[in-house]
Amino acid sequence: MNNCVVRQAIKDLRTDTIIGYELMIQQDQSSLYNSSSDSVAANAMVAFLSENSNRIFNEKKTFMTFTPALMFRNTPKIFDKDKIVIQIEDNIVVHSLAAILISKYRDSGYHFAINDFQFTPKYFSMLEYVDYIKVDISGEVDLNRKNSIANVVDMAHGFQKEVIAIGVNTEATYNLARILQADYVEGNYISNATVSKTSKMDFMQGNLYQLIIEITKEEPDVKTLEEIITRDASLSYALLKMANSEYFAMHQETVSIRQALVRVGISQLKQWIYLLSFEEKGENTSEELLKISFLRATFASKLARKIRNFDITASDAYIMGMFSTLEYMIDAPMEEILYEIPIVKKVKDALIYQEGMAGKLYQLILHYERAEWSEIKTLAEELGLHTNEMAQIYMECVQDVNDIWDNVVGIAEES
């Protein structure tokens, strides 16, 4: 299985919540979408998805495109009908057996989305089967195109269908989706669309900064960490809850911050401190942005271990991924933010200038989450990485993030 796999969030514009993710798979001659239903590559990808189904799905829906060949092979039935939305494109819409094929799945309880809706009889004949209509608003949208998209949205709502605006990669397209009254949005801009930034001064004076300063030292001092956490009631409560959770389950209850720090351990604390610190500022952050921080960090650290003679450690790569979203949370340029933080220069150069080998890894991660396949291939080759390994590592990282989220956020919400 030599294809890249990535997921993109889909956000409800009415509630500002993430309702699901689209699972995007590289489309080329060796992909799942190859027209040959018996291709080795397609079979390998189906096996990959089946093996990783628990990682792909959580409590939210997964949107995924299927070809006619895959539909006839009952590939969607690998997945829980309540957790998957089958996306269809022109190759299914124009298929002579489309109505029979789709109605069979509908009768079994599956839900459908239609990509790039067109005003033709074939597309209108599909409306009774679909729940979502996806429209692409990326790039330049002139008046004619805007009116055309508006007509699709109005038509969809007239038929009681919900509209997902895709290609929402900038603030301008996000605002356009609102003007067009789309129900949902999907694209690279989603994670930071509703984040209100905290001031640099508040950041530098706050517990997050103090914890970062200490935790990023070569030998963090447990006593200093204890002092920082104990002066913040919400952090103290969250840390104790975490230390006593099933994730760190032990027979003896942890009753002090010092005990909690020892139980959790410095390496784990580095991975959890970021979310714990920002949890108290929930109004300034977004769930998806925090998840992206963890996903980038985990992905970067695991890929760093695969790169021969890499010039930063896996721990530094984790910090690079975690801090890559700070500019969306703090009202200051990245260069100013990182100037005060004692992290290695190669990580700073990667985050600010995307320079060096670390910069190439950072670029690779950004291209990966945007599903920019050609750039992924080029950078992976330069770093000596294999895309098939990357796909598996990515899905493992998704599971890691889900586990972190379930444990830490669930604990924090109880407070």
Disulfide bonds with the S-S distance in Angstrom:
none
